[in-house]
């Protein structure tokens, strides 16, 4: 069966933070009408700024689809709201709220009740059980994981995650959407941490233990992975970009499901407790000020 390469005309994104804004940017650049829903008007304003800046950067770099495409022309296809009911016309909605189980469930349920019976609901979760989330929904067969990577505009990978309940044809369709976004899909079955988060966190936790034990500096550990293994970014700088609090939450979840090999090192817990969350706070394993 060939993949379906036509994107939905109307796409919704729940959450306009760094990831949500990046996801909105990807669909805007591909020609879709995009609705971003946030919790309040202040968050709506911040989300609009994030998306518009990302679009402007793409236009400036000449990757906006042609010389006649302008930032204003693209952003006019962007709408923002605080009302879930505005998702009703969307053929696809991607949830991008923080990695908190109860928040994910309530958010997905809140969106689903406003969608058409054949609309697709996707989660950008990087580690939580897709089958568990699907079990909380009325139409689990229409639910799939679309795990985008940060920063979305620069990343060429999207993990397509199958819940046990996901309709097989939806996986084929989702792979086509990923290709239409100019990215590459890897398909994984539902498992703690999927493929990317599980591997990425394992490497990052070991790098943190090496810093903690005084094996080498954060700079040298990252240089070893970049120069020796051709990683574009070292595991500790990547942790700073993702957010130490996010990495801690994923590690704790993987520890609870896969065992002590994913136990967060004390250096990670201490940094999060001090508010050293990485790039977003100005300091993590590196100084971002």
VOLO-259029 format. One record per atom (N, C-alpha, C): z, y negated, x negated; residue in three letters; atom name. Coordinates in steps of 0.05 Angstrom, whole numbers, plus 5000, padded with zeros to 4 digits. Layout:
<rs>
up,north,east,type,atom
Z,Y,X,Ala,CA
...
</rs>
This chain:
<rs>
up,north,east,type,atom
5000,5024,4983,Unk,N
5000,5000,5000,Unk,CA
5000,4975,4982,Unk,C
4982,4957,4988,Unk,N
4981,4932,4972,Unk,CA
5002,4913,4981,Unk,C
5011,4896,4962,Unk,N
5032,4877,4969,Unk,CA
5020,4854,4985,Unk,C
5037,4841,5001,Unk,N
5030,4818,5017,Unk,CA
5035,4793,5001,Unk,C
5014,4778,4994,Unk,N
5018,4756,4976,Unk,CA
5019,4729,4990,Unk,C
5019,4729,5016,Unk,N
5021,4704,5031,Unk,CA
5050,4698,5037,Unk,C
5059,4674,5029,Unk,N
5086,4666,5034,Unk,CA
5090,4657,5062,Unk,C
5114,4659,5073,Unk,N
5120,4647,5099,Unk,CA
5115,4617,5099,Unk,C
5105,4607,5121,Unk,N
5100,4578,5122,Unk,CA
5125,4562,5122,Unk,C
5147,4572,5134,Unk,N
5172,4558,5137,Unk,CA
5194,4576,5125,Unk,C
5208,4565,5105,Unk,N
5229,4579,5091,Unk,CA
5254,4563,5092,Unk,C
5276,4577,5097,Unk,N
5302,4563,5097,Unk,CA
5319,4572,5073,Unk,C
5336,4554,5064,Unk,N
5355,4560,5042,Unk,CA
5382,4551,5051,Unk,C
5401,4569,5051,Unk,N
5429,4562,5058,Unk,CA
5444,4557,5032,Unk,C
5451,4532,5028,Unk,N
5464,4524,5003,Unk,CA
5446,4508,4985,Unk,C
5454,4484,4978,Unk,N
5437,4467,4961,Unk,CA
5448,4461,4934,Unk,C
5465,4479,4924,Unk,N
5476,4476,4897,Unk,CA
5454,4482,4876,Unk,C
5462,4487,4851,Unk,N
5442,4491,4830,Unk,CA
5422,4514,4837,Unk,C
5432,4536,4847,Unk,N
5415,4559,4854,Unk,CA
5398,4553,4879,Unk,C
5412,4543,4899,Unk,N
5398,4537,4924,Unk,CA
5376,4517,4920,Unk,C
5382,4496,4905,Unk,N
5362,4475,4900,Unk,CA
5338,4487,4884,Unk,C
5344,4505,4865,Unk,N
5323,4518,4850,Unk,CA
5305,4535,4867,Unk,C
5317,4550,4886,Unk,N
5302,4567,4904,Unk,CA
5285,4549,4923,Unk,C
5296,4527,4933,Unk,N
5281,4509,4949,Unk,CA
5257,4498,4934,Unk,C
5262,4490,4909,Unk,N
5241,4480,4892,Unk,CA
5218,4500,4889,Unk,C
5225,4526,4884,Unk,N
5204,4546,4881,Unk,CA
5186,4549,4905,Unk,C
5198,4549,4929,Unk,N
5181,4551,4953,Unk,CA
5166,4526,4959,Unk,C
5177,4503,4953,Unk,N
5163,4478,4956,Unk,CA
5138,4477,4939,Unk,C
5141,4485,4913,Unk,N
5119,4484,4895,Unk,CA
5097,4504,4902,Unk,C
5104,4524,4918,Unk,N
5085,4544,4927,Unk,CA
5072,4536,4953,Unk,C
5079,4513,4964,Unk,N
5066,4502,4988,Unk,CA
5080,4506,5014,Unk,C
5104,4517,5014,Unk,N
5119,4522,5039,Unk,CA
5133,4497,5049,Unk,C
5139,4496,5075,Unk,N
5158,4477,5086,Unk,CA
5185,4490,5082,Unk,C
5204,4474,5072,Unk,N
5230,4484,5065,Unk,CA
5252,4468,5079,Unk,C
5271,4483,5090,Unk,N
5295,4471,5102,Unk,CA
5319,4480,5086,Unk,C
5335,4461,5076,Unk,N
5360,4467,5063,Unk,CA
5383,4459,5081,Unk,C
5401,4477,5086,Unk,N
5425,4471,5102,Unk,CA
5450,4471,5084,Unk,C
5465,4450,5086,Unk,N
5490,4447,5070,Unk,CA
5513,4442,5089,Unk,C
5538,4442,5077,Unk,N
5562,4442,5093,Unk,CA
5568,4414,5105,Unk,C
5560,4392,5092,Unk,N
5566,4366,5102,Unk,CA
5545,4346,5091,Unk,C
5546,4321,5100,Unk,N
5526,4301,5093,Unk,CA
5527,4295,5063,Unk,C
5550,4294,5051,Unk,N
5552,4289,5022,Unk,CA
5537,4311,5007,Unk,C
5541,4336,5014,Unk,N
5528,4358,5001,Unk,CA
5498,4357,5006,Unk,C
5490,4349,5030,Unk,N
5461,4345,5036,Unk,CA
5448,4325,5017,Unk,C
5462,4303,5013,Unk,N
5451,4282,4995,Unk,CA
5449,4292,4967,Unk,C
5469,4307,4957,Unk,N
5468,4318,4930,Unk,CA
5445,4338,4928,Unk,C
5442,4355,4948,Unk,N
5421,4375,4947,Unk,CA
5393,4362,4946,Unk,C
5390,4341,4962,Unk,N
5364,4327,4962,Unk,CA
5357,4316,4934,Unk,C
5377,4305,4921,Unk,N
5373,4294,4894,Unk,CA
5365,4316,4875,Unk,C
5379,4339,4876,Unk,N
5373,4361,4858,Unk,CA
5345,4371,4861,Unk,C
5336,4375,4886,Unk,N
5310,4386,4891,Unk,CA
5288,4365,4883,Unk,C
5293,4340,4890,Unk,N
5272,4320,4884,Unk,CA
5270,4317,4853,Unk,C
5291,4318,4839,Unk,N
5290,4316,4809,Unk,CA
5275,4339,4798,Unk,C
5280,4363,4809,Unk,N
5265,4387,4799,Unk,CA
5236,4385,4804,Unk,C
5229,4375,4828,Unk,N
5200,4372,4835,Unk,CA
5187,4351,4817,Unk,C
5201,4329,4813,Unk,N
5190,4308,4796,Unk,CA
5185,4318,4767,Unk,C
5203,4334,4757,Unk,N
5200,4345,4730,Unk,CA
5175,4363,4729,Unk,C
5171,4380,4750,Unk,N
5148,4397,4751,Unk,CA
5122,4381,4752,Unk,C
5122,4360,4768,Unk,N
5099,4342,4770,Unk,CA
5093,4330,4743,Unk,C
5114,4320,4730,Unk,N
5111,4307,4703,Unk,CA
5100,4327,4683,Unk,C
5107,4352,4685,Unk,N
5098,4373,4666,Unk,CA
5070,4383,4673,Unk,C
5059,4374,4696,Unk,N
5033,4383,4704,Unk,CA
5031,4411,4716,Unk,C
5053,4420,4727,Unk,N
5053,4447,4738,Unk,CA
5056,4446,4769,Unk,C
5046,4425,4781,Unk,N
5050,4421,4810,Unk,CA
5026,4428,4826,Unk,C
5006,4441,4814,Unk,N
4983,4450,4830,Unk,CA
4959,4433,4828,Unk,C
4959,4413,4812,Unk,N
4935,4396,4809,Unk,CA
4943,4367,4805,Unk,C
4924,4351,4795,Unk,N
4930,4323,4789,Unk,CA
4935,4306,4813,Unk,C
4926,4314,4837,Unk,N
4929,4298,4861,Unk,CA
4956,4303,4874,Unk,C
4971,4322,4865,Unk,N
4997,4329,4877,Unk,CA
5018,4310,4866,Unk,C
5033,4297,4884,Unk,N
5054,4278,4876,Unk,CA
5081,4289,4884,Unk,C
5101,4277,4872,Unk,N
5129,4284,4880,Unk,CA
5133,4278,4910,Unk,C
5124,4255,4918,Unk,N
5128,4247,4947,Unk,CA
5113,4266,4965,Unk,C
5090,4275,4957,Unk,N
5074,4293,4974,Unk,CA
5087,4320,4977,Unk,C
5100,4329,4956,Unk,N
5114,4355,4957,Unk,CA
5140,4353,4972,Unk,C
5156,4332,4966,Unk,N
5182,4329,4978,Unk,CA
5181,4323,5008,Unk,C
5158,4314,5018,Unk,N
5156,4309,5047,Unk,CA
5157,4335,5062,Unk,C
5153,4358,5049,Unk,N
5155,4384,5062,Unk,CA
5184,4394,5061,Unk,C
5202,4378,5050,Unk,N
5231,4386,5049,Unk,CA
5247,4372,5071,Unk,C
5262,4388,5085,Unk,N
5281,4378,5105,Unk,CA
5309,4387,5098,Unk,C
5329,4372,5105,Unk,N
5356,4379,5100,Unk,CA
5373,4375,5125,Unk,C
5394,4391,5128,Unk,N
5410,4390,5153,Unk,CA
5437,4402,5147,Unk,C
5455,4398,5166,Unk,N
5481,4412,5166,Unk,CA
5483,4432,5189,Unk,C
5462,4436,5203,Unk,N
5462,4451,5228,Unk,CA
5446,4478,5225,Unk,C
5460,4500,5227,Unk,N
5447,4526,5225,Unk,CA
5425,4531,5245,Unk,C
5427,4518,5268,Unk,N
5407,4523,5289,Unk,CA
5379,4513,5280,Unk,C
5378,4496,5261,Unk,N
5352,4486,5251,Unk,CA
5337,4507,5235,Unk,C
5350,4530,5229,Unk,N
5336,4552,5217,Unk,CA
5318,4567,5236,Unk,C
5320,4561,5262,Unk,N
5306,4578,5282,Unk,CA
5276,4582,5277,Unk,C
5261,4562,5268,Unk,N
5232,4567,5263,Unk,CA
5226,4582,5237,Unk,C
5245,4586,5220,Unk,N
5240,4597,5194,Unk,CA
5234,4627,5195,Unk,C
5214,4635,5180,Unk,N
5207,4663,5179,Unk,CA
5223,4678,5157,Unk,C
5234,4663,5139,Unk,N
5251,4674,5118,Unk,CA
5273,4654,5112,Unk,C
5297,4663,5110,Unk,N
5320,4647,5101,Unk,CA
5334,4661,5078,Unk,C
5338,4646,5056,Unk,N
5351,4657,5033,Unk,CA
5379,4644,5031,Unk,C
5400,4661,5032,Unk,N
5427,4652,5029,Unk,CA
5434,4648,5000,Unk,C
5446,4625,4993,Unk,N
5453,4619,4965,Unk,CA
5481,4606,4964,Unk,C
5500,4618,4977,Unk,N
5528,4607,4976,Unk,CA
5544,4622,4955,Unk,C
5567,4612,4947,Unk,N
5583,4625,4926,Unk,CA
5589,4654,4931,Unk,C
5594,4668,4909,Unk,N
5599,4697,4909,Unk,CA
5627,4704,4919,Unk,C
5631,4698,4945,Unk,N
5657,4704,4958,Unk,CA
5650,4721,4983,Unk,C
5660,4745,4984,Unk,N
5652,4764,5005,Unk,CA
5654,4753,5033,Unk,C
5677,4742,5040,Unk,N
5680,4733,5068,Unk,CA
5662,4709,5074,Unk,C
5657,4692,5054,Unk,N
5639,4669,5057,Unk,CA
5610,4680,5061,Unk,C
5602,4699,5045,Unk,N
5575,4711,5048,Unk,CA
5571,4722,5076,Unk,C
5591,4738,5085,Unk,N
5588,4751,5111,Unk,CA
5586,4730,5133,Unk,C
5605,4711,5134,Unk,N
5605,4691,5155,Unk,CA
5579,4674,5155,Unk,C
5570,4668,5131,Unk,N
5546,4652,5128,Unk,CA
5521,4667,5138,Unk,C
5519,4692,5130,Unk,N
5496,4708,5138,Unk,CA
5496,4712,5168,Unk,C
5519,4718,5179,Unk,N
5521,4722,5208,Unk,CA
5515,4696,5223,Unk,C
5524,4674,5212,Unk,N
5518,4648,5224,Unk,CA
5489,4641,5225,Unk,C
5475,4648,5204,Unk,N
5446,4643,5203,Unk,CA
5431,4663,5221,Unk,C
5438,4689,5220,Unk,N
5422,4709,5234,Unk,CA
5420,4704,5264,Unk,C
5441,4694,5276,Unk,N
5441,4690,5305,Unk,CA
5421,4669,5314,Unk,C
5411,4653,5296,Unk,N
5392,4632,5303,Unk,CA
5363,4640,5297,Unk,C
5359,4664,5284,Unk,N
5333,4671,5275,Unk,CA
5318,4688,5296,Unk,C
5292,4687,5294,Unk,N
5275,4705,5311,Unk,CA
5280,4734,5303,Unk,C
5273,4752,5322,Unk,N
5279,4780,5318,Unk,CA
5265,4792,5293,Unk,C
5241,4780,5286,Unk,N
5226,4791,5263,Unk,CA
5230,4774,5238,Unk,C
5247,4755,5238,Unk,N
5251,4738,5214,Unk,CA
5267,4754,5193,Unk,C
5263,4747,5168,Unk,N
5276,4761,5146,Unk,CA
5299,4744,5136,Unk,C
5321,4757,5131,Unk,N
5345,4744,5120,Unk,CA
5350,4756,5093,Unk,C
5352,4739,5072,Unk,N
5355,4749,5045,Unk,CA
5380,4737,5033,Unk,C
5392,4752,5014,Unk,N
5415,4741,4999,Unk,CA
5408,4739,4970,Unk,C
5418,4717,4958,Unk,N
5414,4713,4929,Unk,CA
5438,4724,4913,Unk,C
5455,4741,4926,Unk,N
5478,4751,4912,Unk,CA
5470,4765,4886,Unk,C
5486,4761,4865,Unk,N
5481,4773,4839,Unk,CA
5496,4799,4835,Unk,C
5514,4806,4853,Unk,N
5529,4831,4847,Unk,CA
5540,4844,4872,Unk,C
5544,4830,4894,Unk,N
5558,4842,4917,Unk,CA
5541,4863,4931,Unk,C
5554,4882,4945,Unk,N
5540,4904,4957,Unk,CA
5521,4895,4979,Unk,C
5496,4899,4976,Unk,N
5476,4892,4996,Unk,CA
5480,4910,5021,Unk,C
5485,4935,5017,Unk,N
5489,4953,5040,Unk,CA
5514,4945,5056,Unk,C
5535,4937,5042,Unk,N
5559,4927,5055,Unk,CA
5554,4902,5071,Unk,C
5538,4884,5060,Unk,N
5531,4859,5075,Unk,CA
5513,4866,5099,Unk,C
5494,4884,5094,Unk,N
5476,4891,5116,Unk,CA
5491,4903,5140,Unk,C
5512,4918,5134,Unk,N
5528,4931,5155,Unk,CA
5541,4911,5173,Unk,C
5544,4886,5164,Unk,N
5557,4865,5180,Unk,CA
5537,4850,5198,Unk,C
5511,4857,5196,Unk,N
5490,4843,5210,Unk,CA
5480,4858,5234,Unk,C
5468,4843,5253,Unk,N
5457,4856,5277,Unk,CA
5430,4869,5271,Unk,C
5415,4858,5252,Unk,N
5388,4869,5245,Unk,CA
5387,4876,5215,Unk,C
5401,4896,5206,Unk,N
5403,4902,5177,Unk,CA
5376,4910,5165,Unk,C
5358,4920,5182,Unk,N
5332,4927,5172,Unk,CA
5316,4903,5162,Unk,C
5323,4879,5171,Unk,N
5309,4855,5163,Unk,CA
5323,4840,5140,Unk,C
5341,4854,5127,Unk,N
5358,4841,5106,Unk,CA
5350,4853,5079,Unk,C
5348,4835,5059,Unk,N
5340,4844,5032,Unk,CA
5352,4825,5011,Unk,C
5355,4834,4987,Unk,N
5364,4817,4966,Unk,CA
5341,4805,4951,Unk,C
5342,4779,4947,Unk,N
5323,4764,4929,Unk,CA
5341,4749,4909,Unk,C
5346,4762,4887,Unk,N
5364,4752,4866,Unk,CA
5347,4735,4846,Unk,C
5347,4709,4850,Unk,N
5334,4690,4832,Unk,CA
5352,4686,4808,Unk,C
5340,4676,4786,Unk,N
5355,4672,4761,Unk,CA
5356,4642,4754,Unk,C
5378,4635,4741,Unk,N
5383,4607,4735,Unk,CA
5375,4601,4706,Unk,C
5359,4580,4702,Unk,N
5348,4561,4721,Unk,CA
5323,4572,4734,Unk,C
5321,4569,4761,Unk,N
5300,4581,4776,Unk,CA
5272,4572,4767,Unk,C
5268,4546,4762,Unk,N
5241,4537,4755,Unk,CA
5230,4550,4729,Unk,C
5248,4555,4710,Unk,N
5240,4566,4684,Unk,CA
5239,4597,4684,Unk,C
5254,4609,4702,Unk,N
5256,4639,4702,Unk,CA
5232,4651,4716,Unk,C
5222,4673,4704,Unk,N
5199,4687,4716,Unk,CA
5207,4713,4730,Unk,C
5233,4718,4733,Unk,N
5243,4743,4744,Unk,CA
5257,4739,4771,Unk,C
5252,4757,4790,Unk,N
5268,4759,4814,Unk,CA
5274,4788,4819,Unk,C
5299,4794,4823,Unk,N
5307,4822,4830,Unk,CA
5305,4825,4860,Unk,C
5289,4844,4869,Unk,N
5287,4852,4897,Unk,CA
5306,4875,4901,Unk,C
5327,4871,4917,Unk,N
5348,4891,4919,Unk,CA
5347,4903,4947,Unk,C
5345,4929,4948,Unk,N
5344,4944,4974,Unk,CA
5372,4952,4982,Unk,C
5379,4943,5006,Unk,N
5403,4956,5019,Unk,CA
5394,4983,5030,Unk,C
5413,5000,5036,Unk,N
5406,5026,5048,Unk,CA
5391,5023,5074,Unk,C
5397,5000,5088,Unk,N
5385,4996,5114,Unk,CA
5359,4980,5114,Unk,C
5351,4970,5091,Unk,N
5327,4954,5089,Unk,CA
5302,4970,5096,Unk,C
5285,4958,5114,Unk,N
5260,4971,5121,Unk,CA
5242,4974,5096,Unk,C
5231,4997,5091,Unk,N
5214,5001,5067,Unk,CA
5191,4981,5066,Unk,C
5178,4974,5088,Unk,N
5156,4955,5088,Unk,CA
5165,4928,5079,Unk,C
5190,4921,5083,Unk,N
5200,4895,5075,Unk,CA
5201,4892,5045,Unk,C
5206,4914,5031,Unk,N
5206,4913,5002,Unk,CA
5178,4907,4992,Unk,C
5158,4919,5003,Unk,N
5130,4913,4996,Unk,CA
5123,4884,5001,Unk,C
5132,4874,5024,Unk,N
5127,4846,5031,Unk,CA
5141,4827,5011,Unk,C
5166,4833,5005,Unk,N
5182,4816,4987,Unk,CA
5169,4815,4959,Unk,C
5159,4838,4949,Unk,N
5146,4838,4923,Unk,CA
5122,4820,4924,Unk,C
5107,4819,4946,Unk,N
5085,4801,4948,Unk,CA
5093,4772,4948,Unk,C
5116,4766,4961,Unk,N
5126,4738,4961,Unk,CA
5133,4730,4932,Unk,C
5146,4748,4918,Unk,N
5153,4741,4890,Unk,CA
5128,4735,4873,Unk,C
5108,4752,4877,Unk,N
5083,4747,4862,Unk,CA
5070,4721,4870,Unk,C
5071,4714,4896,Unk,N
5060,4689,4905,Unk,CA
5075,4665,4894,Unk,C
5101,4668,4887,Unk,N
5116,4647,4874,Unk,CA
5110,4645,4844,Unk,C
5093,4662,4834,Unk,N
5087,4662,4806,Unk,CA
5108,4675,4788,Unk,C
5123,4693,4800,Unk,N
5144,4707,4786,Unk,CA
5140,4737,4787,Unk,C
5157,4752,4772,Unk,N
5154,4781,4771,Unk,CA
5178,4794,4785,Unk,C
5172,4814,4801,Unk,N
5193,4828,4816,Unk,CA
5201,4853,4802,Unk,C
5227,4858,4801,Unk,N
5238,4885,4794,Unk,CA
5253,4895,4818,Unk,C
5247,4919,4827,Unk,N
5260,4930,4851,Unk,CA
5282,4949,4843,Unk,C
5306,4944,4854,Unk,N
5329,4960,4848,Unk,CA
5343,4969,4874,Unk,C
5355,4993,4873,Unk,N
5371,5002,4895,Unk,CA
5398,4989,4894,Unk,C
5411,4987,4916,Unk,N
5438,4974,4918,Unk,CA
5458,4990,4900,Unk,C
5470,4975,4881,Unk,N
5490,4986,4864,Unk,CA
5506,4963,4853,Unk,C
5531,4966,4846,Unk,N
5547,4943,4836,Unk,CA
5533,4929,4813,Unk,C
5528,4903,4816,Unk,N
5516,4888,4794,Unk,CA
5486,4892,4792,Unk,C
5474,4909,4809,Unk,N
5446,4915,4809,Unk,CA
5438,4923,4780,Unk,C
5416,4913,4769,Unk,N
5408,4919,4742,Unk,CA
5415,4895,4723,Unk,C
5406,4872,4731,Unk,N
5407,4849,4713,Unk,CA
5436,4839,4708,Unk,C
5451,4836,4730,Unk,N
5479,4826,4726,Unk,CA
5496,4846,4711,Unk,C
5492,4872,4717,Unk,N
5507,4893,4704,Unk,CA
5503,4893,4674,Unk,C
5478,4891,4666,Unk,N
5471,4891,4637,Unk,CA
5480,4864,4624,Unk,C
5473,4842,4638,Unk,N
5479,4816,4627,Unk,CA
5509,4811,4623,Unk,C
5525,4820,4643,Unk,N
5554,4816,4641,Unk,CA
5566,4834,4620,Unk,C
5555,4859,4617,Unk,N
5566,4877,4597,Unk,CA
5562,4865,4569,Unk,C
5539,4854,4564,Unk,N
5534,4841,4537,Unk,CA
5552,4817,4534,Unk,C
5554,4800,4554,Unk,N
5569,4776,4553,Unk,CA
5599,4782,4548,Unk,C
5610,4801,4562,Unk,N
5638,4808,4559,Unk,CA
5644,4818,4530,Unk,C
5626,4833,4519,Unk,N
5630,4843,4492,Unk,CA
5628,4819,4472,Unk,C
5610,4800,4477,Unk,N
5608,4777,4460,Unk,CA
5634,4761,4462,Unk,C
5646,4758,4485,Unk,N
5671,4744,4488,Unk,CA
5694,4758,4473,Unk,C
5694,4784,4474,Unk,N
5715,4799,4459,Unk,CA
5712,4795,4429,Unk,C
5687,4793,4420,Unk,N
5682,4788,4391,Unk,CA
5693,4760,4383,Unk,C
5689,4740,4400,Unk,N
5700,4714,4395,Unk,CA
5731,4716,4394,Unk,C
5742,4729,4414,Unk,N
5771,4732,4417,Unk,CA
5783,4746,4393,Unk,C
5769,4765,4381,Unk,N
5779,4781,4359,Unk,CA
5772,4768,4332,Unk,C
5758,4745,4333,Unk,N
5751,4732,4308,Unk,CA
5729,4745,4292,Unk,C
5712,4761,4305,Unk,N
5690,4774,4291,Unk,CA
5670,4754,4281,Unk,C
5664,4735,4298,Unk,N
5644,4714,4290,Unk,CA
5647,4691,4310,Unk,C
5635,4668,4304,Unk,N
5636,4645,4322,Unk,CA
5617,4650,4345,Unk,C
5621,4634,4366,Unk,N
5603,4636,4389,Unk,CA
5574,4629,4381,Unk,C
5572,4609,4363,Unk,N
5545,4601,4354,Unk,CA
5531,4624,4339,Unk,C
5546,4638,4322,Unk,N
5534,4659,4306,Unk,CA
5528,4684,4323,Unk,C
5545,4690,4342,Unk,N
5540,4713,4359,Unk,CA
5514,4708,4375,Unk,C
5512,4684,4386,Unk,N
5488,4678,4402,Unk,CA
5463,4678,4384,Unk,C
5465,4667,4359,Unk,N
5443,4668,4341,Unk,CA
5434,4696,4334,Unk,C
5453,4714,4332,Unk,N
5446,4742,4326,Unk,CA
5429,4754,4349,Unk,C
5436,4748,4374,Unk,N
5421,4759,4396,Unk,CA
5393,4745,4399,Unk,C
5392,4719,4394,Unk,N
5367,4704,4397,Unk,CA
5348,4713,4374,Unk,C
5357,4713,4350,Unk,N
5340,4719,4327,Unk,CA
5336,4749,4322,Unk,C
5357,4764,4327,Unk,N
5354,4793,4322,Unk,CA
5342,4809,4345,Unk,C
5348,4800,4370,Unk,N
5339,4816,4393,Unk,CA
5319,4800,4411,Unk,C
5312,4776,4402,Unk,N
5292,4760,4416,Unk,CA
5301,4752,4444,Unk,C
5327,4750,4449,Unk,N
5337,4739,4474,Unk,CA
5331,4709,4474,Unk,C
5320,4698,4495,Unk,N
5314,4669,4495,Unk,CA
5339,4652,4493,Unk,C
5361,4661,4503,Unk,N
5387,4647,4501,Unk,CA
5409,4668,4496,Unk,C
5428,4661,4479,Unk,N
5450,4679,4473,Unk,CA
5468,4685,4497,Unk,C
5483,4706,4496,Unk,N
5500,4714,4519,Unk,CA
5522,4693,4526,Unk,C
5532,4679,4506,Unk,N
5554,4660,4511,Unk,CA
5543,4634,4522,Unk,C
5520,4625,4511,Unk,N
5508,4601,4523,Unk,CA
5498,4606,4551,Unk,C
5488,4630,4556,Unk,N
5480,4638,4583,Unk,CA
5504,4638,4601,Unk,C
5526,4647,4592,Unk,N
5551,4647,4608,Unk,CA
5558,4618,4615,Unk,C
5556,4600,4596,Unk,N
5561,4572,4601,Unk,CA
5543,4561,4623,Unk,C
5518,4569,4622,Unk,N
5498,4559,4642,Unk,CA
5504,4570,4669,Unk,C
5510,4596,4671,Unk,N
5516,4609,4696,Unk,CA
5542,4599,4708,Unk,C
5562,4594,4690,Unk,N
5588,4586,4699,Unk,CA
5609,4607,4692,Unk,C
5630,4600,4677,Unk,N
5649,4620,4670,Unk,CA
5664,4631,4694,Unk,C
5668,4614,4714,Unk,N
5681,4623,4738,Unk,CA
5664,4644,4753,Unk,C
5638,4639,4753,Unk,N
5620,4658,4766,Unk,CA
5620,4685,4751,Unk,C
5619,4683,4724,Unk,N
5619,4708,4708,Unk,CA
5646,4723,4712,Unk,C
5668,4708,4714,Unk,N
5694,4721,4718,Unk,CA
5694,4736,4745,Unk,C
5684,4723,4766,Unk,N
5684,4736,4792,Unk,CA
5667,4761,4792,Unk,C
5644,4760,4778,Unk,N
5626,4784,4777,Unk,CA
5640,4806,4761,Unk,C
5652,4798,4739,Unk,N
5666,4818,4722,Unk,CA
5689,4832,4737,Unk,C
5704,4816,4752,Unk,N
5726,4828,4768,Unk,CA
5716,4847,4789,Unk,C
5693,4840,4801,Unk,N
5681,4858,4821,Unk,CA
5671,4883,4808,Unk,C
5658,4881,4785,Unk,N
5648,4905,4772,Unk,CA
5671,4922,4761,Unk,C
5693,4909,4753,Unk,N
5716,4924,4744,Unk,CA
5727,4941,4767,Unk,C
5728,4929,4791,Unk,N
5739,4943,4814,Unk,CA
5721,4966,4824,Unk,C
5695,4964,4818,Unk,N
5676,4984,4828,Unk,CA
5667,5004,4807,Unk,C
5666,4995,4781,Unk,N
5654,5012,4760,Unk,CA
5675,5019,4738,Unk,C
5698,5006,4739,Unk,N
5718,5014,4720,Unk,CA
5725,4994,4698,Unk,C
5743,5002,4681,Unk,N
5756,4984,4662,Unk,CA
5737,4973,4640,Unk,C
5713,4985,4637,Unk,N
5695,4975,4617,Unk,CA
5685,4947,4624,Unk,C
5689,4939,4649,Unk,N
5681,4912,4657,Unk,CA
5705,4893,4660,Unk,C
5729,4901,4650,Unk,N
5752,4885,4652,Unk,CA
5748,4858,4637,Unk,C
5753,4835,4650,Unk,N
5748,4809,4637,Unk,CA
5767,4805,4614,Unk,C
5758,4797,4590,Unk,N
5776,4791,4568,Unk,CA
5793,4767,4574,Unk,C
5816,4766,4560,Unk,N
5835,4744,4565,Unk,CA
5823,4716,4559,Unk,C
5805,4715,4540,Unk,N
5793,4689,4533,Unk,CA
5778,4677,4556,Unk,C
5765,4695,4572,Unk,N
5750,4685,4596,Unk,CA
5770,4675,4617,Unk,C
5791,4691,4622,Unk,N
5811,4682,4642,Unk,CA
5824,4656,4634,Unk,C
5830,4653,4608,Unk,N
5843,4629,4599,Unk,CA
5825,4604,4602,Unk,C
5800,4607,4595,Unk,N
5781,4585,4597,Unk,CA
5778,4576,4626,Unk,C
5775,4595,4644,Unk,N
5772,4588,4672,Unk,CA
5797,4575,4682,Unk,C
5821,4584,4674,Unk,N
5846,4572,4683,Unk,CA
5848,4543,4673,Unk,C
5837,4537,4649,Unk,N
5837,4510,4639,Unk,CA
5815,4492,4650,Unk,C
5798,4503,4667,Unk,N
5776,4488,4678,Unk,CA
5752,4486,4660,Unk,C
5751,4503,4639,Unk,N
5728,4503,4621,Unk,CA
5708,4523,4632,Unk,C
5691,4512,4650,Unk,N
5673,4529,4666,Unk,CA
5645,4530,4655,Unk,C
5640,4517,4633,Unk,N
5613,4517,4622,Unk,CA
5599,4490,4625,Unk,C
5573,4491,4628,Unk,N
5557,4466,4629,Unk,CA
5566,4448,4652,Unk,C
5573,4459,4675,Unk,N
5580,4442,4697,Unk,CA
5606,4426,4694,Unk,C
5623,4436,4676,Unk,N
5648,4422,4671,Unk,CA
5648,4406,4644,Unk,C
5626,4410,4629,Unk,N
5624,4397,4603,Unk,CA
5633,4413,4580,Unk,C
5647,4436,4585,Unk,N
5657,4452,4563,Unk,CA
5661,4481,4573,Unk,C
5652,4500,4556,Unk,N
5657,4528,4560,Unk,CA
5661,4541,4534,Unk,C
5643,4558,4526,Unk,N
5642,4568,4498,Unk,CA
5630,4548,4479,Unk,C
5615,4529,4492,Unk,N
5602,4507,4476,Unk,CA
5610,4481,4489,Unk,C
5606,4459,4474,Unk,N
5611,4432,4484,Unk,CA
5585,4421,4496,Unk,C
5585,4415,4522,Unk,N
5562,4404,4536,Unk,CA
5564,4375,4541,Unk,C
5584,4362,4531,Unk,N
5588,4333,4537,Unk,CA
5566,4316,4525,Unk,C
</rs>
